[in-house]
Amino acid sequence: MHQLALAQRRELGVRAPWHVGDITWGLRQHEGREHEWKIRVWKDGDRTVAWSWLKGDRRLLEFDVRRDRLDLLDEILADPEARTTVAFEDDAEVRAALARHGFTAQADIRVNRQGSVMHFLARDLPEAPEMPPLPEGFRCRTVEADDLAERVAVHRDVWEPSHVTESSFANVQASWPYRASLDCVVEAPDGRFAAYCLVWPDDENRVGELEPVGVRDEFRRRGLGAGVCTFALRRWHEEGGRQAIVYCVTDEACALYESIGFRRHATLVGYSR
């Protein structure tokens, strides 16, 4: 799955549907839920050309397939257990395959935590962005070995209810391509983490993904989201990154990323049958 994500990013650029970080985060954060999944991989010799991942009570089918092997879509989408899936709204070939298999675009289904539409954003990093000022007493830094409990606590507060535990996040930290030097936080004066932004590196393509990002409710509207994301972009630039991507669903989240230089380039919509 990682192999195909790297190849798609190399060949399709921002139109690649997956980043290596998406795959690791999706696989490793849900410790103990593997029995809910069905993952299939299609190979051509040693080369991965497609995969599908059926998961959850909604029977969400996610997939990745090389553009020169779209013939495999019929086999992927024929899975009788699949009930929901996603596609770029302007991808005529994939949408035609979905229609052949009884899927229709739906505005009222949930294919992620917040809704059925997700926007893809990107920005280039020819140089490190300038840091905005933070409120007095707050500082940006990267996580350290003894930060596990608080790092998990801020994530659980932001994304309540969350399946992430200290054990599952330790699993994330031990998995490629996670790097603590790109796991960025804003520390409040009392020592708690007020905001965080994890950058997943794709060193081969020099594209980093921001996922996930969060600010605790009590610290919102103080510029900490923009601050921690900008700090994360600076760290990624220092480690050789020259592009960053992020996804957003809500208007508020999209506005935050656009305020620090990201621009929308594609929209993912939900389908059901």
GICORUR-V704696 format. One record per pair of residues at least 24 apart in sequence whose ideal C-beta (glycine too) atoms are under 10 Angstrom apart, sorted by sequence separation. I is the first residue (numbers start at 1). J is the second residue. D is the distance in whole Angstrom. If there is no record, write none. Layout:
[[I	J	D] [I	J	D]]
This chain:
[[42	66	9] [52	76	5] [58	82	10] [59	83	4] [60	84	5] [61	85	4] [62	86	7] [63	87	10] [67	91	10] [70	94	7] [73	97	4] [77	101	4] [176	200	10] [177	201	5] [179	203	10] [192	216	8] [194	218	8] [195	219	6] [208	232	8] [1	26	9] [2	27	10] [30	55	9] [44	69	8] [50	75	8] [51	76	9] [52	77	9] [54	79	6] [58	83	6] [59	84	7] [60	85	7] [61	86	9] [72	97	10] [73	98	8] [76	101	9] [77	102	9] [84	109	6] [86	111	5] [148	173	8] [176	201	10] [177	202	7] [194	219	4] [195	220	9] [208	233	8] [1	27	8] [27	53	9] [30	56	10] [50	76	7] [57	83	10] [58	84	5] [59	85	9] [60	86	8] [67	93	8] [70	96	10] [71	97	9] [74	100	7] [77	103	7] [83	109	9] [84	110	8] [85	111	8] [86	112	8] [172	198	9] [177	203	7] [182	208	7] [184	210	9] [192	218	10] [193	219	9] [194	220	9] [210	236	9] [26	53	8] [42	69	8] [52	79	7] [54	81	6] [56	83	10] [67	94	10] [70	97	7] [73	100	9] [74	101	7] [84	111	6] [177	204	10] [192	219	9] [195	222	9] [208	235	9] [209	236	10] [225	252	9] [229	256	7] [233	260	7] [23	51	9] [44	72	10] [54	82	6] [56	84	9] [73	101	8] [89	117	8] [145	173	10] [182	210	10] [188	216	9] [194	222	8] [195	223	10] [196	224	10] [197	225	8] [208	236	4] [225	253	9] [229	257	7] [233	261	8] [26	55	8] [54	83	9] [65	94	8] [151	180	10] [184	213	9] [186	215	8] [195	224	4] [196	225	10] [207	236	9] [208	237	9] [230	259	10] [233	262	10] [23	53	9] [42	72	6] [52	82	8] [86	116	8] [143	173	9] [186	216	10] [188	218	9] [194	224	5] [195	225	6] [197	227	9] [198	228	10] [199	229	9] [206	236	9] [226	256	6] [229	259	9] [230	260	6] [54	85	9] [63	94	9] [86	117	9] [154	185	7] [177	208	10] [188	219	7] [194	225	10] [195	226	9] [197	228	5] [206	237	10] [208	239	8] [225	256	5] [226	257	9] [229	260	6] [230	261	9] [65	97	10] [84	116	9] [86	118	8] [88	120	8] [151	183	7] [154	186	9] [177	209	10] [195	227	7] [196	228	6] [197	229	5] [199	231	10] [208	240	10] [220	252	9] [225	257	9] [229	261	10] [18	51	9] [42	75	8] [52	85	9] [147	180	9] [186	219	8] [194	227	9] [195	228	4] [196	229	10] [197	230	9] [199	232	5] [206	239	10] [208	241	5] [213	246	7] [223	256	10] [226	259	6] [227	260	9] [229	262	9] [42	76	8] [151	185	7] [194	228	8] [195	229	9] [197	231	7] [198	232	8] [199	233	8] [206	240	6] [207	241	7] [208	242	9] [209	243	10] [210	244	6] [211	245	9] [212	246	10] [213	247	10] [225	259	9] [226	260	5] [40	75	9] [145	180	8] [150	185	8] [157	192	10] [158	193	10] [193	228	9] [197	232	4] [201	236	7] [206	241	5] [207	242	8] [208	243	7] [209	244	7] [210	245	7] [211	246	7] [212	247	10] [213	248	9] [225	260	9] [26	62	8] [40	76	8] [144	180	7] [147	183	9] [157	193	9] [186	222	9] [188	224	9] [195	231	10] [196	232	9] [197	233	9] [199	235	7] [200	236	10] [203	239	8] [205	241	10] [206	242	5] [207	243	5] [208	244	5] [209	245	5] [210	246	4] [211	247	7] [223	259	10] [4	41	9] [142	179	9] [143	180	5] [150	187	9] [158	195	9] [186	223	10] [199	236	5] [203	240	7] [205	242	9] [206	243	6] [207	244	7] [208	245	7] [209	246	7] [210	247	9] [1	39	8] [3	41	10] [4	42	9] [142	180	6] [143	181	9] [147	185	8] [154	192	7] [155	193	9] [158	196	8] [186	224	5] [197	235	9] [201	239	7] [203	241	8] [205	243	8] [206	244	10] [207	245	6] [208	246	9] [209	247	8] [210	248	10] [23	62	10] [40	79	8] [142	181	6] [143	182	9] [144	183	10] [153	192	8] [154	193	4] [185	224	10] [186	225	9] [201	240	8] [202	241	9] [1	41	7] [3	43	10] [7	47	8] [22	62	9] [142	182	7] [143	183	4] [147	187	9] [153	193	7] [154	194	8] [199	239	9] [201	241	7] [213	253	8] [7	48	8] [23	64	9] [38	79	8] [142	183	6] [143	184	8] [144	185	10] [150	191	8] [152	193	10] [154	195	8] [155	196	7] [186	227	6] [202	243	9] [215	256	9] [6	48	10] [7	49	9] [22	64	10] [61	103	9] [141	183	10] [142	184	6] [143	185	6] [150	192	7] [151	193	7] [154	196	5] [186	228	5] [199	241	8] [3	46	9] [4	47	8] [5	48	9] [38	81	7] [141	184	7] [142	185	7] [150	193	5] [155	198	9] [184	227	10] [185	228	7] [202	245	9] [213	256	8] [3	47	8] [4	48	4] [18	62	9] [38	82	10] [140	184	6] [141	185	6] [184	228	6] [213	257	9] [3	48	5] [4	49	7] [17	62	9] [18	63	9] [140	185	7] [141	186	8] [151	196	7] [184	229	8] [186	231	8] [199	244	7] [200	245	10] [2	48	9] [3	49	10] [4	50	7] [5	51	10] [17	63	9] [18	64	5] [113	159	7] [139	185	9] [140	186	6] [141	187	6] [147	193	8] [150	196	10] [184	230	10] [185	231	9] [1	48	7] [4	51	6] [17	64	6] [139	186	7] [140	187	8] [151	198	9] [184	231	5] [185	232	10] [199	246	10] [210	257	8] [3	51	10] [16	64	9] [17	65	9] [138	186	6] [139	187	5] [164	212	9] [184	232	4] [60	109	10] [62	111	9] [113	162	10] [138	187	7] [139	188	9] [183	232	9] [184	233	9] [197	246	9] [1	51	5] [60	110	9] [61	111	10] [137	187	9] [138	188	6] [139	189	9] [143	193	9] [162	212	10] [182	232	7] [184	234	9] [58	109	8] [60	111	6] [135	186	9] [137	188	7] [138	189	7] [184	235	6] [1	53	8] [15	67	9] [58	110	7] [60	112	9] [134	186	7] [137	189	4] [141	193	10] [183	235	9] [184	236	9] [210	262	9] [58	111	8] [134	187	10] [135	188	9] [136	189	8] [137	190	9] [143	196	8] [159	212	7] [182	235	6] [12	66	9] [135	189	9] [158	212	8] [181	235	7] [182	236	6] [11	66	8] [12	67	7] [56	111	10] [140	195	9] [143	198	9] [158	213	9] [159	214	7] [181	236	10] [8	64	7] [11	67	8] [138	194	7] [158	214	3] [179	235	9] [182	238	10] [7	64	10] [8	65	9] [11	68	9] [138	195	9] [140	197	9] [142	199	10] [155	212	7] [157	214	8] [158	215	7] [160	217	10] [179	236	10] [181	238	9] [182	239	7] [8	66	7] [156	214	10] [157	215	10] [158	216	6] [181	239	7] [5	64	7] [7	66	7] [8	67	8] [135	194	9] [155	214	6] [157	216	5] [158	217	8] [182	241	9] [4	64	5] [134	194	10] [154	214	7] [157	217	7] [179	239	8] [4	65	8] [134	195	10] [154	215	9] [157	218	9] [4	66	7] [154	216	6] [158	220	10] [1	64	7] [153	216	9] [154	219	10] [17	86	9] [17	87	9] [17	88	7] [15	88	8] [17	91	9] [15	90	10] [15	91	9] [17	94	9] [125	206	9] [138	219	9] [125	207	10] [124	207	10] [125	208	8] [135	219	9] [138	222	8] [140	224	9] [122	207	8] [138	223	9] [138	224	7] [122	209	10] [135	222	6] [140	227	6] [141	228	10] [134	222	8] [135	223	7] [139	227	10] [140	228	6] [121	210	9] [134	223	7] [135	224	8] [138	227	8] [142	231	9] [133	223	8] [134	224	7] [138	228	10] [140	230	9] [141	231	8] [142	232	9] [132	223	6] [140	231	4] [132	224	10] [134	226	10] [135	227	9] [139	231	10] [140	232	9] [134	227	5] [142	235	7] [132	226	6] [133	227	8] [134	228	9] [140	234	9] [141	235	10] [131	226	10] [132	227	6] [140	235	9] [131	227	7] [132	229	10] [134	231	9] [132	230	6] [113	212	10] [131	230	6] [132	231	9] [129	229	9] [130	230	8] [131	231	6] [129	230	5] [128	230	9] [129	231	9] [131	233	10] [17	120	9] [131	234	7] [16	120	10] [129	233	5] [130	234	9] [15	120	9] [128	233	7] [129	234	6] [14	120	7] [128	234	5] [14	121	9] [127	234	10] [128	235	9] [14	122	5] [125	233	6] [128	236	9] [129	237	8] [13	122	9] [125	234	9] [128	237	4] [123	233	8] [127	237	7] [128	238	7] [125	236	7] [126	237	9] [125	237	5] [128	241	10] [125	240	10] [127	242	10] [129	244	10] [125	241	6] [126	242	7] [125	242	5] [126	243	10] [124	242	7] [125	243	6] [124	243	5] [125	244	6] [123	243	7] [124	244	8] [122	243	6] [123	244	6] [122	244	7] [123	245	8] [121	244	9] [122	245	5] [123	246	9] [121	245	7] [122	246	8] [120	245	7] [121	246	5] [29	155	9] [120	246	8] [121	247	7] [119	246	9] [120	247	6] [121	248	6] [132	259	10] [119	247	7] [120	248	9] [132	260	8] [118	247	5] [119	248	5] [33	163	7] [118	248	7] [119	249	7] [32	163	8] [117	248	10] [118	249	5] [119	250	10] [129	260	7] [31	163	8] [117	249	7] [119	251	10] [121	253	10] [129	261	7] [29	162	9] [30	163	6] [31	164	9] [32	165	9] [116	249	9] [121	254	7] [29	163	7] [30	164	8] [31	165	7] [114	248	9] [115	249	5] [119	253	9] [123	257	8] [29	164	5] [32	167	9] [33	168	9] [112	247	9] [114	249	4] [115	250	8] [119	254	6] [122	257	10] [123	258	9] [28	164	10] [29	165	9] [31	167	6] [32	168	8] [113	249	8] [114	250	6] [118	254	10] [121	257	5] [125	261	9] [31	168	4] [112	249	6] [121	258	7] [123	260	8] [124	261	9] [30	168	7] [31	169	9] [111	249	10] [119	257	9] [123	261	4] [29	168	6] [31	170	9] [114	253	8] [119	258	10] [122	261	10] [123	262	5] [124	263	10] [28	168	7] [29	169	7] [31	171	6] [121	261	9] [122	262	7] [123	263	7] [28	169	9] [30	171	10] [31	172	9] [121	262	4] [122	263	7] [28	170	10] [29	171	8] [120	262	10] [121	263	6] [122	264	9] [28	171	5] [29	172	6] [119	262	10] [120	263	10] [121	264	5] [122	265	6] [27	171	9] [28	172	5] [120	264	7] [121	265	7] [122	266	9] [27	172	9] [28	173	9] [119	264	5] [120	265	6] [121	266	9] [28	174	8] [29	175	10] [119	265	9] [120	266	4] [24	171	10] [25	172	7] [28	175	5] [119	266	7] [120	267	7] [24	172	7] [27	175	8] [118	266	9] [119	267	5] [120	268	7] [118	267	7] [119	268	8] [25	175	9] [28	178	8] [117	267	6] [118	268	4] [24	175	5] [117	268	7] [118	269	8] [23	175	10] [24	176	7] [116	268	9] [117	269	6] [118	270	9] [24	177	7] [25	178	9] [116	269	7] [117	270	7] [23	177	10] [24	178	7] [116	270	3] [115	270	8] [116	271	9] [20	176	8] [21	177	7] [112	268	9] [116	272	9] [20	177	6] [21	178	8] [111	268	8] [19	177	10] [111	269	9] [112	270	8] [111	270	4] [109	269	10] [110	270	8] [111	271	8] [21	182	10] [109	270	5] [111	272	9] [107	269	9] [108	270	9] [109	271	8] [106	269	8] [107	270	8] [109	272	5] [105	269	6] [106	270	6] [108	272	9] [105	270	7] [106	271	7] [105	271	6] [106	272	5] [103	270	10] [104	271	6] [105	272	9] [106	273	9] [103	271	4] [104	272	7] [102	271	10] [103	272	7] [104	273	7] [101	271	10] [102	272	9] [103	273	5] [102	273	4] [99	271	9] [101	273	7] [25	198	8] [98	271	5] [2	176	8] [95	269	9] [98	272	10] [99	273	10] [2	177	8] [25	200	7] [91	266	9] [98	273	8] [24	200	7] [90	266	7] [95	271	8] [21	198	8] [23	200	9] [89	266	8] [90	267	8] [91	268	10] [94	271	10] [21	199	8] [22	200	8] [88	266	5] [89	267	5] [91	269	10] [21	200	2] [88	267	7] [89	268	7] [90	269	10] [20	200	7] [21	201	8] [88	268	6] [89	269	5] [19	200	6] [20	201	8] [21	202	7] [87	268	7] [88	269	8] [19	201	10] [20	202	5] [86	268	5] [87	269	7] [19	202	6] [20	203	10] [29	212	9] [86	269	7] [87	270	9] [20	204	9] [25	209	9] [86	270	6] [87	271	6] [20	205	9] [26	211	10] [85	270	8] [86	271	7] [16	202	10] [19	205	9] [21	207	10] [25	211	6] [84	270	6] [85	271	5] [20	207	9] [21	208	8] [22	209	7] [24	211	10] [25	212	8] [84	271	7] [85	272	8] [19	207	7] [21	209	4] [83	271	10] [84	272	5] [85	273	9] [16	205	9] [19	208	9] [20	209	8] [21	210	9] [22	211	7] [82	271	10] [83	272	6] [84	273	8] [19	209	4] [21	211	6] [82	272	10] [83	273	6] [16	207	9] [18	209	10] [19	210	10] [82	273	8] [10	202	9] [13	205	8] [19	211	8] [9	202	6] [14	207	8] [10	204	7] [11	205	10] [13	207	9] [77	271	10] [9	204	8] [10	205	6] [6	202	7] [9	205	5] [77	273	9] [5	202	8] [6	203	10] [7	204	10] [8	205	10] [9	206	10] [10	207	10] [6	204	6] [7	205	10] [9	207	6] [6	205	7] [2	202	10] [5	205	10] [9	209	10] [6	207	10] [60	270	9] [61	271	9] [58	270	10] [60	272	10] [59	272	10] [58	272	9] [22	245	10] [21	245	9] [22	247	9] [19	245	6] [19	246	10] [19	247	9] [14	243	8] [16	245	9] [13	243	9] [14	245	7] [9	243	10] [9	245	9] [14	263	10] [17	266	9] [15	265	8] [14	265	5] [15	266	7] [17	268	8] [13	265	9] [14	266	7]]
